[in-house]
């Protein structure tokens, strides 16, 4: 039986909405790879250049924590910035001390982008914060809030929280690995001059403002690059080639300073 005119119009509108939704989902899943001209703050250039930028120094100060991530590919040493991201740092160090990350894998790898781990299920959809089912004021069940600072950026070697949207931080993290010049992706007036120079050495500025940066690799970037260079295949839903054929495991995480 043929459809009436009104039915055809409704069907057409539904089709348009569905296609639009698919398009948005596709763009969202690939947004992390797109250039950005936005910043995560509204400070003036003068004010930005006065900001403390702890990622640019390997010196460990008294308000910073060091964690050694020992993997089957080698050891990655990171320093954490609890002054700027206290929730993320407490969550990460507590998990580390309790052995939560032991035997987990770097389950998502995209060379010249980042390596991601911290999921005890190894699927990319698992893991939770230390507050889940314990403190609903911090984590009501979907994760804890983002902590965005004009002092921290997704430069090469930055340690950041992975999330499934704003304020959904659990246990997963990633290390920015891209080593190609990313400084042309940003509006220089919106970033400290020293960060612009840092982005010339790599990183992912498109992630700024959407993901909590809470640490920086101070030793072991060769290990990060080695992990990123591993053979990968299509992930479970076929949306990207990022599933490692032979995943690198986290042997242990050791908190050496507070």
DACOR-V111555 format. One record per backbone hydrogen bond with DSSP energy under -0.5 kcal/mol. NH is the residue of the N-H (numbers start at 1). CO is the residue of the C=O. E is the energy in kcal/mol with one decimal. If there is no record, write none. Layout:
nh = <NH;NH>
co = <CO;CO>
e = <E;E>
This chain:
nh = <8;9;10;11;12;13;14;15;16;17;18;19;20;21;22;23;24;25;26;27;28;29;30;31;31;33;34;36;48;49;50;51;56;57;61;64;65;67;68;69;69;70;70;71;71;72;74;76;77;77;78;78;79;80;81;82;82;84;85;89;90;91;92;93;94;95;96;97;98;99;100;102;103;104;105;106;107;108;109;110;113;114;115;116;117;120;122;132;133;134;135;138;139;140;144;152;155;156;157;158;159;160;160;161;162;168;169;170;173;174;175;176;176;177;178;182;185;186;188;190;191;195;196;197;198;199;200;201;202;204;207;208;210;211;213;214;214;215;216;217;218;219;223;224;225;226;227;228;229;230;233;235;238;242;242;243;244;245;246;247;250;251;251;252;254;255;256;256;257>
co = <4;5;6;7;8;9;10;11;12;13;14;15;16;17;18;19;20;21;22;23;24;25;26;27;28;30;31;185;44;45;47;48;53;54;59;61;80;78;254;67;76;68;252;69;74;249;71;69;75;219;67;76;216;65;214;63;80;81;81;85;86;87;88;89;90;91;92;93;94;96;95;99;250;101;119;248;105;116;242;114;110;110;175;108;173;118;119;129;139;131;131;135;135;143;169;149;153;202;176;155;215;158;174;212;172;165;144;162;117;160;115;158;174;113;113;199;182;183;186;187;188;192;192;193;194;195;196;198;199;154;204;205;207;207;211;159;212;159;79;157;77;77;220;220;221;222;223;224;225;227;243;240;235;233;240;233;242;231;231;244;104;70;249;70;68;253;66;254;66>
e = <-2.2;-2.1;-2.3;-2.6;-2.2;-2.3;-2.4;-2.1;-2.0;-2.2;-2.6;-2.5;-2.3;-2.3;-2.4;-2.2;-2.3;-2.4;-2.4;-2.4;-2.7;-2.1;-1.0;-0.7;-0.7;-1.8;-1.6;-0.6;-2.6;-2.1;-0.9;-1.4;-1.7;-1.1;-0.7;-2.0;-1.6;-2.6;-2.8;-0.7;-3.4;-0.9;-2.7;-0.6;-2.4;-2.0;-1.0;-2.6;-0.5;-3.3;-2.6;-0.5;-2.4;-3.6;-2.3;-0.6;-0.8;-0.9;-2.2;-2.4;-2.3;-2.5;-2.4;-2.7;-2.2;-2.1;-2.4;-2.7;-1.8;-1.2;-2.4;-0.9;-3.4;-2.0;-0.5;-2.0;-1.3;-1.5;-2.6;-2.4;-1.4;-1.6;-1.6;-2.8;-2.5;-0.7;-1.1;-0.8;-0.5;-2.6;-3.0;-1.1;-2.7;-0.5;-2.1;-1.3;-1.5;-1.2;-3.0;-2.4;-2.5;-0.5;-2.8;-2.6;-2.0;-1.0;-2.0;-0.6;-2.2;-2.6;-2.4;-2.4;-0.5;-2.3;-1.5;-3.0;-1.5;-1.0;-0.8;-2.3;-1.5;-0.7;-2.0;-1.9;-1.7;-2.6;-0.9;-1.5;-1.3;-3.1;-2.0;-1.3;-2.0;-1.1;-0.6;-2.7;-0.5;-1.4;-2.0;-2.6;-2.8;-1.5;-0.7;-1.7;-2.5;-1.7;-2.5;-2.4;-1.3;-1.5;-2.5;-2.5;-1.4;-0.9;-1.1;-2.4;-0.7;-2.5;-0.5;-0.5;-3.0;-3.0;-0.7;-1.6;-2.5;-0.5;-2.4;-0.7;-1.1>
